């Protein structure tokens, strides 16, 4: 690929990866202002934040498979169009219902973009350049998330929260124009296959019930929904085994063990890391006495500090075995979680900030090679499915991470307000959560190592 086309490809991918996390992070900060303007109650605020994640989780895998069949570029471009439309609707929303609908639509667009962006890069670039491209893609994601916090606070405080959504319109438009005029051709390597609509419906329903169930744990409603989601997943597996054109070839998970182990390692790793930002936000404000803007600036700075590491990790995965780079990332995260586990009220700021940096740095190092490893286990005509599968594992891991955190906080503090009398209990809960996350992180280390051994064994047998 010539340099100019490669530059356009990376810019297109970066546009898609920046927009969703920017709006998600900004919404978290701006939500109190939005709730006052639109008269939201607590339930409406929760659904406004969760509508995006629900739609994205439900549709990621179906959209990835649709990209294999109908074209990766086509589905990616439709995702950018939905970003544009949903941001416009959100910026002009006069009621909570319209804003929630717009955020759900953004989630649909995110399923299209994140379900295809890794495939778009992997199909367009040679093997030795994919890691760097994936690193740049994820750096855009980190940057969007970081600046979203800042933009949400600034717009809500000094202008209007609507600008948070409206300012993304030129970026979405730029991406659409570049796709149309600077990215010729199409990648539909599974063209002629049929999209498994019943399977897509069954999987989407199972994921929806699981996500809602995780948010309800450890209560009886959450347990019932989690059990129901498992039954629905079993129904999905049975349906796929009898389908002539399955959404997911179930045999991949026992016939292609490196693929299965690599995906599970992503799920387990992100289960151990996602809620760390949430915990440190509370820690900085309750224990260290930061105000909300001050805590936000600290988190912004540490997220931005991790951005170069994502790019470096991607480049390293082009030069060395990607699984070895992922192992290094998981080991760095484990070191950070170990520091978190021994933190106390009297621990100094250098101790706590070192823990935060190591966790974020480890995640930055782990991600690009982990994605490259998953896609490297599949034929090219399944890159769309692989791209969406690894992103679904990451999203589900995020939900598990928050569920673990919520259950630990509920066990120690219950439904009471976190006031100074509860600070010791908060620190105890943070210690327990850190230990649980450390165990999960060590589990991801084992899974990454096992996936590498299994792949070498299969390659040896094939020679």
N, C-alpha and C positions, 0 to 999 in steps of 0.2 A: 504494500500500500504506500502511495507517495505521501510526502510529509504534509501537504495541505489537506488531503482527504483525512489523514489520521488526526490532524488538529481539529477538523470539523467534527469528526466522530467523537473525540474526547470532550469537545465543547457541548455537543448535543447530550451526551451521557451525563455530563456535569450539571447541565440545566435540569434534567429530569431528577437527578439525585438530590439537588439542593432544595427544590421547592417544597416537597412534603414535610421534611423535618423542620424547615424554617417556619412553616405555618403551624405545625404541631407545637413546637417550643414556644412560639409567640403567643399562641392561644392559651397555654398554661398560665402565662404571666398576665395576659390581658383579660382573662375570664371574669375576675371580679368587676371590672369596668363594664364588660359586655352584659353581665347579669343585671347590673343597675339600669343600663339603657333599655334592655329588652324585658325587664321584669321577670327574670328567671328565678325559680326556686332551686334548692340544692339538687333535686333529682334531674331537672333540666340541665343544670350545669354539668352534672356527671355524664349525661348522655351526649351533650355537645362535645365533650372531650373524647368519649369512647366510640362515637359513631364512626369516626375515621378508622380506628383500629379494627372494629368489628367488620366493616366492609372489606378492608384490605386482607384480613386474615381469611375471611370466607372465600374470596375470589382469587387469591394468589395462584394456586395450583391450576384451577381451570383456565386462567388467563395465560399461564405459561404454556399449557398444552395447546391452547388456541393459537399462540404465536408459532408453534411448530407447524401447525396445519395451515394457517391463513397468512403467515408472514410475520416475522419478528418486528420489522420496521413498521408495518401497518398497525400492529397492536400497540407498540410504543408510541406512535404518533397519536393514536386515539386517546392514549393516556394523557398526553400533553394537552389535547383538546379538552378533555374533562377537567384537567387542572385549571385551565383558563375559564371555562364555564362555571365551575364550582366556586372559584375565587371571586368571580364577578358577582355571583349570587350571594355569597357570604358577605362581601363588601357592601351590598345594597340591601341586605336582609333587614326587614322591619319587625319580624317576629322570631321567637325562639324556634318555632317549628321550621321556618325557612332556613335558619342557620344550621340546625341539626341536619336537615335534608342536604344542604350544601356540603357539610362535612362528610356525610355518608358518600356523596358523589365524589368528593376528593379521595376517599378511600378506594372507590372503584378505580379511579384514575391511577392511584398508587399501585394497586394490584397489577395494572397493565404495565406501568413503567418499571416497577421493581421486579416484576415477573419476567421482564425481557431485557433489562439493561445489561446484565452480566452476559446473557446469550448474545446480544448485539455486539458487544466487545469481543467475545471469544470467537464468534463466527467471522468477524471482520479482520482480526489481527492474527499474525503467526504466533505459535506457542511461546516463543522467546520474548514476546512483547506483552503478553496478556496480563502478567502479574502487575507490571507497572500501571497498565490501564485500569485494572481493578482497584489498585491503590489510589489512583487519582479520582476514580468514581466514588470511593468511600471517603476520601478527603473532602469531596464536595458535600457528602452527607453530613460529616462532622461539622463542616463550616456552616451549613444551613442550620443545623441544630444549635450551634453556639450563638450565631447572630440572631436567631429567632428569639432567644431569651432577651437579648438587648433591645431588639426592635419592638417586641411586644410591650416591654416596659415603657420605652420612649414614646411610642405612638399612643398608648393608653393614657399616659400621664400628661403629655404636652400637645397632642394633636387629636387624633381619633383612632379608636381601635380598628375602624374600617380600613384604614391605610395599610394595616398588616396584610390584608388579603389583596387589596387593589394594587399594591406595589409589586406583586408577583406577576401581574399580567404581562408586562414587557418581556420578562424572562421566559414565560411560557410561549409567548408569540415568537421570540427569537428561536427557541427550540423547534417550533413547528416550521418556521421558514427554512431553517437549516436542514431539517429532515427532508423537506420537499425539494429543495434546490441544490443541496450539497451532499446528499447521501443517496446516490443512484442505486438501482437494483433492489432485490428483495431476497430474503432468506426464508423460504418455506419448504424445508427439506422433507417434511412429512406431509406435503401437499397430496391430496387425494384420500387421506384418511378422514374418518368421521369423528367429530367431536362428541364425546360421550355425555350427552345432556343429563340422563338419569344419574350417572356417576357424579357429575359435577354438582347436581342438586343434593345428592346424599352426602357428599363430602362437605359442601358448604353448610348444610344443616348441622352436621356433626361438629364442625369447627365452631359454629356460632354457639351451640349449646355448651361446648367446652369452655369457650372464652367467658361466657356469662357465668358458668359454674365456677370457674376459678375465682371470679370476683366475689362470689358468695361464700367461699370457704372461710372458716371451718364450719359454718352453720349447716343445718340439715338441708336447706334449699340447695346450697352449693354441692353437697355430697350427692343429692338426688340427680342434679343436672350432670355432674361428672360421670356418674354411673350410666346415665342415659346417653351421654356422648360416646362412651366406650361401646355400648350396644349399637349405636348408629355407625361407628367406625367398623365394627364387625360386619354390619349389614353392607357397608360400602365395599369391604374386601370381598365378600361373597358375590356382590353384584359385578365387581371388576373381573373376577376370575371367570365369569360366564360371558363377559362382553367380548364381541368380536373386534371392537376398537376401543380398548379401555382408556380411561383418562390417565390412570397410573398403572403401569405394568407391575403388579404386586410382586411378581417373581424377582424384580430388581432387588427387593429387600432381603431375599435369601439366596438368590443366584448371583448377585453382585455385592458381596460382602463389603468391599472397600467403599462402595457408594453408600450402603446402609450405615456403616460405622462412621463415615465422614459426616453424614447428615446428623446422626445422633450426637456426635461430638459437638457440632454447632449448637444444637438444642441445649445440651448440658452446660456448655461454656456460657452461653448468654443467660441461662438460668442463674448463673453464679455472679453475674456482673451488672445487669441492667439497673437494678434497684439501688446500686451503690450511690449514684448521683442523688437520688431521692433521700437516702439516709444522710448523706453529707449536707444536703440542704437543711435538713432538720438539725443536724449536729452543729452546724455553724451558727444557726440562729438561736437554738435553745441553750447549747452548752457554751459556745464561744461568744455569744452576745452580738453577732452581726445582725444588721437589719436586712430586710429582704433584698434591696438593691445591692448591698455589699456582698451578700452571699451569692447573688447572681453573677456579680463580676468575678468573684473567685472561681466559680464553676466555669464561666466563660473562658477565663484565662487558661485553666487547666485543660479544657476541651481543645482550645486552639493549639496548646503546646503539643497535643497528641497528633495533630494533623500531619506534620512532616513525617512522623513515624509510620503512618499508614502508607505514604508514598514509598518510603525506604523499604518497608516490608514487602510491598508489591514488587519492587525491583529485586530484592533478595530472592523472592520466590521464582523469579525468572532465571536466576543464576544457580540456585541450589534446590534441593528437594523441598517442595512446598510444605510437606508435613514436618520437616525439621524446623522450619521457620514458625509454623503454628505451635509446635512444642515449646519453642523459646518464648512465644507470646503467652501461652498458658502458664509457663513457669514464672514469668514476671508478674502476672496477675496473682498467682498463688502467693508470691512474696508479699504483694500488697495486701491481700486478704489476711495473711498471717499478722501483719502489723495492725490491721483493723481489729483482729480478734483480741489483741492484748491492749488495745486502747482503753484508757480510763478517763475519768473527769480531770485528773491531774496530768494527763499526757500533754506534752508541749505541742505547739503548732507545727514545728518541724516534723514530729512523729506523724501527726494526722495528715499533713499535706503530702508527706512522702508516701503514705498509704494510698491516698487518693490518686497521686500521679502514677504510681506503679500499676494500680488497677486499670486506669485509663490507657496507659502506655501498653500494657499487656494486651488489652482489647484491640488497640490499633495494630499491633504486630500480628495478632492471631488472625484477623479477619480476611485480608486479601488472599493469603495462601490457603486458608480453609475453603474459600469459595472456589479457588482454582483447583483444589483437590477434588471437590465434588464434581465439577464439570469435566475434569480429566477422567472420570470413571464412566463417562457416557459417550455414545456415538454422537456425531454432530447433529443428526436429525432429532435429538432429544435435548438439545441445549436449552430450549425454552422451558421444558419441564424441569430440568435440573436447576436452572436459574430461579424459577419460582419455588421449587422445593427447598432450596437452601435458605431463601428469604422467609419462607413460611416457618422453617425451624427456628430462625432467629426471632421472628415475631412471637412464636409460641414460647420460646425461652424467656422473652421479655415478660410475658404474662405470668409464667411460672415464678419468675424472680419477684414480681410484685405480690403474687399470692403468698409466697413464703414470708415476705416482709410483713404483709398485712396480718397473717396468722400469728407471727411472733409478737408483733406490737399488741394485738388483741389479747394474747395470753398474759403479757406482763402488765398492760395498762388498761385493757378493756375499752370501753366507750368513753372513758373520762378524758377531759382536756389535759394536754401535756403542760402542766404548770411546774414551777420550781420544785414542788414537793415530789413530782414524778420524774424529775431528771435522773435520779439514780436508777429507777426502773427502765427509763429509756436507754441508758448506757448498758444495762444488763441485756436488754432485748437486742441492742446493736451488736453486743458481743456474741450472743447466740446466733444471730443472723450471719455474722461474719464467719463463724465456725461452720455453719451449714453451707455457706457459699464456698468456703475453702474446700470442703469435702466434694462438692459438685465440681469445682475447678480441677481438683486432682483426678476426679472421674473422667473429665474431658481429656486430661493428659493421657490416661490409660487408653481411651478410645482412639485418640489420634495415633498413638504408637501402634495399637492393634491394627488399625486400618492400613498403616504402612507395611506392617509385616504380612498381612493377608494379601496385599497387592503384590508384594515381591514373590510370595509363594505361588500365586496364580500365574505370574509372568514366567517363573521358573518352570512350572508344569507345562506351559504352552510352548516352551522352546524345544 
